[in-house]
Amino acid sequence: MMKPADSLSRQRDIQFYPLPAQAHLAAQFLATIPGITVQIFSSKHCISVQYLIQEHSLQIIENQLKVAGFHLDESILSKIKRALVYYCEDIARSNLEIPEHNIKSRDVYVKVWENHPHGDHDETPEELRRYL
């Protein structure tokens, strides 16, 4: 069974250190990478990226930006948000590798029930069971 595509799509904001035109240049850089859609926020030093989780992750995207010479916001709040997103995406990506569960049909359970020993197997005599 395929997982729905919208549950695999992620949209994240990437906050940059406030340097002139850095967000615009980063958006141009990321637009060249297949599978990433970029939107620029003109009033902030921020861009929004959209990607599929099986193709990209925020950690990979931000590492590519760092290697290209861009400076991300390194405030404590940004670092905490980033770490949480990295963790969640890592779990989601590893869950994609887990095969779907094999759901047994009702007939399998019926056959097991037919072979199961039924009845009362208590060794206690009938008169003592009523007494207790």
Secondary structure as the mmCIF struct_conf table of DSSP 4:
data_model
#
loop_
_struct_conf.conf_type_id
_struct_conf.id
_struct_conf.beg_label_comp_id
_struct_conf.beg_label_asym_id
_struct_conf.beg_label_seq_id
_struct_conf.end_label_comp_id
_struct_conf.end_label_asym_id
_struct_conf.end_label_seq_id
HELX_LH_PP_P HELX_LH_PP_P1 MET A 2 PRO A 4
HELX_RH_AL_P HELX_RH_AL_P1 ALA A 5 LEU A 8
STRN STRN1 SER A 9 GLN A 15
STRN STRN2 PHE A 16 PHE A 16
BEND BEND1 PRO A 18 PRO A 18
TURN_TY1_P TURN_TY1_P1 PRO A 20 ALA A 21
HELX_RH_AL_P HELX_RH_AL_P2 GLN A 22 ALA A 31
TURN_TY1_P TURN_TY1_P2 THR A 32 THR A 32
BEND BEND2 ILE A 33 ILE A 33
TURN_TY1_P TURN_TY1_P3 PRO A 34 GLY A 35
STRN STRN3 THR A 37 PHE A 41
TURN_TY1_P TURN_TY1_P4 SER A 42 HIS A 45
STRN STRN4 CYS A 46 LEU A 52
TURN_TY1_P TURN_TY1_P5 ILE A 53 GLU A 55
HELX_RH_AL_P HELX_RH_AL_P3 LEU A 58 VAL A 67
TURN_TY1_P TURN_TY1_P6 ALA A 68 GLY A 69
STRN STRN5 LEU A 72 LEU A 72
HELX_RH_AL_P HELX_RH_AL_P4 ILE A 76 LEU A 96
TURN_TY1_P TURN_TY1_P7 GLU A 97 GLU A 97
BEND BEND3 ILE A 98 ILE A 98
HELX_LH_PP_P HELX_LH_PP_P2 PRO A 99 HIS A 101
HELX_LH_PP_P HELX_LH_PP_P3 ILE A 103 SER A 105
HELX_RH_AL_P HELX_RH_AL_P5 ARG A 106 ASN A 115
BEND BEND4 HIS A 116 HIS A 116
BEND BEND5 GLY A 119 GLY A 119
BEND BEND6 THR A 124 THR A 124
HELX_RH_AL_P HELX_RH_AL_P6 GLU A 126 TYR A 131
#
